Amino acid sequence: MSNEHYIEMYGLAAADVKPGVSVRALVELRLAAGTFFKTDPEQYANELMTSIVERKPTRVTRELADGRFITVVNQPMPGGGWW
């Protein structure tokens, strides 16, 4: 769910963003860092988890609390995983 660029973009600590961290934990980390989207965190987490379970690709541009806009693309990979 993340890489060095993700950590940098959202102002997170690499020690907190590691394999196995949940979507909801990432949401909480970003809320604490002030880099979450201007949207309902619970709704965002639910929509993301639904797209992952259903293996639906998504592309959405969202505004962050700090005024930046980021386009997020989630694409399932053959054999599992996402990019």
Residue pairs with C-beta under 8 A, 6 or more apart in sequence:
1 21
1 23
1 26
1 82
2 17
2 21
2 26
4 14
6 12
6 17
7 13
7 14
7 17
9 35
9 70
10 29
10 30
10 33
10 35
11 33
11 34
11 35
12 29
12 30
12 33
12 35
16 29
17 26
17 29
23 45
23 48
23 49
23 52
24 45
27 36
27 41
27 44
27 45
30 36
31 41
34 65
34 66
35 64
35 65
35 66
36 64
36 65
37 44
37 62
37 63
37 64
37 65
38 62
38 63
38 64
38 65
39 62
48 58
48 74
50 56
51 57
51 58
51 74
52 74
52 76
52 82
55 76
56 76
57 73
57 74
57 75
57 76
58 72
58 73
58 74
59 71
59 72
59 73
59 74
60 71
60 72
61 69
61 70
61 71
61 72
62 69
62 70
62 72
63 69
64 70
74 82
75 82
75 83
76 82
77 83
